[in-house]
Structures are given as C-alpha cells and as structure tokens.
C-alpha cells in the first residue's frame, strides 16, 4: 500500500507512471529523515530545456531565476555558457520543481485536515 507522501506526489504529477517514479526518486533526495536538504539530481529535461524547465510545472519564479542565471553565465562565460545547462540539469531545475511541490503541499496541509481530501485537492489544483 502506498503511503501518503507517494500518493501526494502521484496526485501532483498525474497518471504518467514513469513521471511518478522519477519524481518520487528525485524528491526523496531532497528530504532526509524529514529534513529538507539540497542534493544533485540529474534531469535531461532540465539540461535541454534550461531555464524553461520549471515552466513544466508552472513555476514562473524558478523560470525567471534560472533565466537570469543563464544570462549571467552567457555574458560572463561566453563560449562556456553550456556549463549553465549542465548546472540546471544537475541541480537547479529539479530542485525548483521540488520547492514548488513542497510549497503547494504545505499550503494544502495547512487548510485541509483529512489526508484523502488533501490528495483530492492536489489533483484538483494541478488539473489531474
């Protein structure tokens, strides 16, 4: 039987099984014994999409932060700007998405008391 956290991630991601597996694995790296932490977590989508990657989950703040960092890297590093893509793919992109999920989950938990209703609320908010 799936635990509450797994079900919340599934509600956030939707019905795509491969995405559910990826997000569960990725998010588990950002939380160690209940404490949030930063970890390297590779994403090919983050690498190829660069600063646009957070837009997958409508994370506009993450998009603007990564876009700004990307512009600074292009200006500062010129021909070595591809390093920014590696950094986004390995660290920033997945982490911004985790932070978006974590905030949404906390907001739901602060207002909805029943676990089943929380999961249903997450599905409604994300459109899944």
N, C-alpha and C positions, 0 to 999 in steps of 0.2 A: 504494500500500500504506500502511496506517495505521501510525503509529509507536506505540511502547509507551505513551506518555502518553495518546494518544487512546483506545487500547484499554482502558486502566485506567479512564478516565472512563466509557466505554461500559459496562464491567463494573459500575461503581458505580451508574450511572443506570438501566440496564436497556435494553430493546428500543425504547423510545419515541424515534423519530428526532428529533422536534422538541425533546425534552428534551436529547438528546445534543448537538445543535447549540448550544442555549442554554448548557448547562454548559461546553462546550468554549470558546465565545467568552468567557463570563464568567470562567472560570478562567485564561484566557490573560492577562487584565488584571491578575491578582494575582501573576503571575510574570514578571519582566522579566529576560531573559538569565540565567535560573536563580536569580534572587534574588527572594524573596517581598517583595511590596510591597502597600500599601493603595491601592485605586482605587474611584472611584464607578462603580457598576454597577446600573442601574435594573432593578427587578423589580416587575411589577404584583402578583404573588402576595405579595411582601413588603409592598407598600403596603396591600393589602386585608386580609391576614391578620395584619399587625402582628407582635407578639411570638410569635404561634403559628406563624409561617412556618418557623422552624428545626425544628419538630416533624415536618415533612415528611420529614426525614432523621434522625429520632430524636435530634436534638441538644438534649438536655434542659438542658445548661449554657447554650447560646445562648438557649433559651426563657426561662430564669429571669433572665438578664442583661437581655434585651430587655424582659421584663415589668417588671422593676424600673425600668428607664429610662423605660418608658412611664408607670408610676405616678408617678414623679417629675415627668415632663412634665405630666401631668394636674393634679397638685397645684400645681406651680409656674406653669403657664401657663393653667390653666383652660380657657377657651373656645378657646385656641390650641393645644390638645393635638394637633390634626391635624398639626401640624408634626412630631411624633414619628412619625406614619405615613409622612410623606414621607422622613424620615431613615432609617427602617427599609427602605423600598422602594428608596432610592437607595444606601444604603451597608451598613448593618449586617446585614440579612437575608442577602443573597448572600454576604457575607464570612464570616459564621459558618458557613454551609454549606461554603464553600471550606476553612475551617480544619478542619472535621470530616473532610472528604475527605482533606485533606493529612495529618492525623494517622493516619488509618486506613491510608493508602498507605505512610507511613513505617514503621508497625508491621509491616505485611506484608513490606516490603522488608528489614526488619531480621532477619526469621526465615526467609523463603523466598528462596532464591537464584536459582531459574530463573524467567525472565520469564513463560513460559506458565503455570507453577504459580501465580505471583503473581496473574495475571489470573483464573485459575480460583478462587483463594482469595477474591479480591474479590467474585466472583459469588456464592460460597457464603455469605460473611459478610452480604452485602446481600440475599440471597434472590432474586437474578436469574438 
